[in-house]
Amino acid sequence: MQLEAASLMTLKAAALYDAGEPCGIEANDAKYAAAEAAHEACETAVLTLGGMGYAAEYHVERYLRESYIPRIAPINRREGARPAALLLILSTTGTGEKPPENNSKPSRP
């Protein structure tokens, strides 16, 4: 269900982008949802396979390692790492939570 929701969120962001409308919040929401769905699926696979879940020949351990990347890496430079991004998403969905203050300038590539 989470994977389907992330897929639909991605399609919505893509449709907004194709229409030339602002889509940053929707794209960030989709990336966050997809990262969480991927991590949960990989974690379940490793737990299901037990010790063999860490065996390199099954690739499950690699998928689990790779599922951490979007959870650790910033969604984009202005919004910071995952906890800050989650707070930003919550603040734009009407939950009343505000994103953390970031007084530092964004780094340049």
N, C-alpha and C positions, 0 to 999 in steps of 0.2 A: 504494500500500500504506500509506504514512504517513497519507494522508487517511482511509482506511477505519479505521485504528487509532485516529485521533483521534475519528472519529465514534462508534466503539464505546466509547471512554473517556467521551465526553460522555453517551452513553446510560446507562452504568453510574452516573455521577455523578447524573444525573437520577433514576434509579430509587432510589438511596439517599436523595436529597432527598425524593422522593415518599413514601418509607417512613418519613420522619421520623428517619433515621439521620444521623450525621455524614458529611459528604461533601466537606469543604473540600480535603483532599489530593487526592481523585479529580478534583474540579473544576479544581484548579490543574494537575494532570497533563494533563488534557484540553486546557486552554487552551494550555499550553506545546507540546504535540504538534501542535495545530492551527496555532499560529503558525509553527512550524518547517516544517510541510507546505505552508502557504500561501506562505511565503517561497521555498521551494525551487521550487514550481510557477511562481511569478511570475518568479523569476530564470531559469528554463529558458525561459519564454516570451520574455523580453527577449532572451536570447542567441540563440534560434531566429530571431527577427525581425530581428536585427542592428540597424542604424541606425533602422529603422522601429519598433523596440521602444520607442524614446523619443518617438515621434510622438504627440501628444495625441489625434489622431483614432482611434487604436487602443485607447486606455484602458489598455494594458498598463503603461505607466509609472506611471499612477495606482495601479493595483493593487499594483505593487511598492512604491511609497511607503507605501501603506496597510498593506502586510504588515510594515513595520518597527514600526508602532505597538505591537502586543502583544509584540514582541521587546524594545523599549526600555522601555515603560511597566511599572511594577510589576505583579505578579500580584495582590497586595493590599498594603495599607499595612504590615502586620506583617512580611512576608517580604522586602521590598525589591525591587530590580530583578532582571532576568533571571538574572545569575550566582548571586545569593543564592538565588533561587527554585529554580534547578536543583540547587544544593547541598542545599536542603531536601528536594526530591523524592528525590534520591539517598540522603539520610540516612533517609528513611522506607521505602525499598525494600530496605534491608538491605545496602547496598554498604559501609557502615562510614564513609563520609564524613560529617562534621558540618557543619551550617550555620554561617555566620560569626556572630560575636558582634555584636549590635546593641545598643549602650547608649543610643541615642537613643529618645525617646518617639515613638510614631506621631503623625503630624500629624492634625489634625482637619479635616473638610471645611468 
